[in-house]
Amino acid sequence: MFNITYLYNRIFDVNISIRVIVVLINIPIMILWYIAFVYNDFLCINPISYEMFIYLFLFYLYLNIYFYCDYPHPPLRHN
């Protein structure tokens, strides 16, 4: 998804910030995280442990917070 948005920003004269991208992508991904967490034992042949699942979720959450808060903002384009 980030590659598609990056290419879109390069082709068209619309600049979507990384903060907007992170927020928009997180809505469906949070639904998928919930489904994977609830149905982990049912959907997997070898389900991952609860601790490992929480570790992966917290790592994912940390990356999202980093990109949302600390990632530098792109400069505004002036015509």
N, C-alpha and C positions, 0 to 999 in steps of 0.2 A: 504494500500500500504506500509506503513512503517513496518508493521508486516511481510509482505512477503519479503521485502528487508532485514530486520533483520534476518529472518530465512535463507535466502540465504547466508548472510554473515557468519552465523554460520555453515552452511553445507559445503560450498565450501570455498576454500582459496582465495577468492576475497573480498577485502574490499572496499565497495562503501561508500564514505563519505556522511555525511548528507547534505552537500552543493549540491552535484551532485543529490541526491535524490530530494531535494526541487526544483531544477531547472527543472529536467525532469518531475516531477509531475505537476508543475505549467503550463506547456504548454497546456495540454488538459483542465485543470481546468479553466484557463482564458477564453477559448472558451466557456465552460459551464456557467461561470459567465456572459459573454456577452449575451448569448442566454437567460438566466434567466432574465437579466435586461431588454432586449428589449421586450421579450414576457411575462413579468410579469402579465400584465392585462389579456392577452389572455389565458394563460395556467392555471391560478389559479382560483379556485372558489372564494376564499377570498384572493385577492392579498395583499401583504404586502405594506406598505407605502414606498415612495421613500426614506425618511429619515432613516427608519429601514434597508432598503436594503443597503444603503450607509454605515451605521454603521456596518453591518455584513461584508461588503467588506473590510472596513478599519481595522476591527479587524482581519480578515483573512490575510490581507496584513501585519499587525504588527507581527503576529505569524510567517509568512514566513521570514520577515526580521530578526526577532530574531533568528530563526533556521539557517539562512544563515550567519549572522554576529557574533552572540554571542555564539553559541553552541560550546562547546569544541571539538576540533578535536581528533579523536581516535589515539592512538599511533600506529606507524608503527610496523608491525609484522616482526620479523627477524627470519630466519631459521637457 
